[in-house]
């Protein structure tokens, strides 16, 4: 089975894997969460509209320890870069 050129290109630059997650989250209408250096224990939350926030995150799991919900608390809104 032949891999597509896009897959090969993405695998050659694995540092962009977070961009795939971001794109997929937005396609589903969900926010994207990521940790950045300098944000301490907080996460950045980006909405499909482009709004960005610094948030604390709590992940709710089911009885099998599988994540079912993300609860976040906004610390502050971040300015667009």
C-alpha positions as CSV (number, residue, x, y, z in Angstrom):
1,X,0.0,0.0,0.0
2,X,1.4,3.4,-1.0
3,X,1.5,6.3,1.4
4,X,0.4,9.6,0.1
5,X,2.9,12.4,-0.4
6,X,1.1,14.5,2.3
7,X,1.6,11.8,4.9
8,X,5.3,11.5,4.0
9,X,5.8,15.3,4.2
10,X,4.0,15.4,7.6
11,X,6.1,12.5,9.0
12,X,9.3,14.2,7.8
13,X,8.4,17.3,9.9
14,X,6.9,15.6,13.0
15,X,7.3,18.9,14.9
16,X,4.1,20.1,13.3
17,X,1.9,17.3,14.7
18,X,0.2,19.8,17.1
19,X,-1.1,21.6,14.0
20,X,-3.0,18.5,12.9
21,X,-4.6,18.3,16.3
22,X,-5.5,22.0,16.2
23,X,-7.0,21.6,12.7
24,X,-9.0,18.6,13.7
25,X,-10.3,20.2,16.9
26,X,-11.5,23.2,14.9
27,X,-13.1,21.0,12.3
28,X,-15.2,19.4,15.1
29,X,-16.0,22.8,16.5
30,X,-14.0,22.2,19.6
31,X,-11.3,24.4,21.3
32,X,-7.7,23.4,21.0
33,X,-5.6,23.1,24.2
34,X,-1.8,23.2,24.2
35,X,1.0,23.8,26.7
36,X,3.6,26.4,25.9
37,X,6.9,27.3,27.6
38,X,6.4,30.2,29.9
39,X,2.8,29.5,30.8
40,X,3.7,27.5,33.9
41,X,1.2,24.9,34.8
42,X,-1.5,26.5,32.7
43,X,-2.7,25.7,29.2
44,X,-3.5,27.9,26.2
45,X,-7.0,27.5,24.9
46,X,-7.7,28.6,21.3
47,X,-11.2,28.8,19.9
48,X,-12.1,28.3,16.2
49,X,-12.8,32.0,16.2
50,X,-9.2,32.8,17.0
51,X,-9.7,33.9,20.6
52,X,-7.0,32.7,22.9
53,X,-7.0,32.2,26.7
54,X,-4.7,31.1,29.4
55,X,-6.6,28.5,31.4
56,X,-6.3,25.9,34.2
57,X,-7.6,22.5,33.0
58,X,-9.3,19.6,34.8
59,X,-9.9,16.4,32.9
60,X,-12.9,14.4,34.0
61,X,-12.6,10.6,33.4
62,X,-15.0,7.7,33.5
63,X,-14.8,4.5,35.6
64,X,-12.3,3.1,33.1
65,X,-10.0,6.2,33.5
66,X,-10.9,7.3,30.0
67,X,-11.3,11.1,29.5
68,X,-14.9,12.2,28.9
69,X,-14.8,15.9,29.5
70,X,-12.4,18.9,29.8
71,X,-13.3,21.6,32.3
72,X,-11.3,24.8,32.1
73,X,-11.2,27.9,34.1
74,X,-10.1,31.1,32.3
75,X,-7.1,32.8,34.0
76,X,-6.9,35.6,31.4
77,X,-7.5,36.4,27.7
78,X,-4.4,36.5,25.5
79,X,-3.9,39.1,22.9
80,X,-3.6,37.9,19.3
81,X,-0.1,37.3,18.1
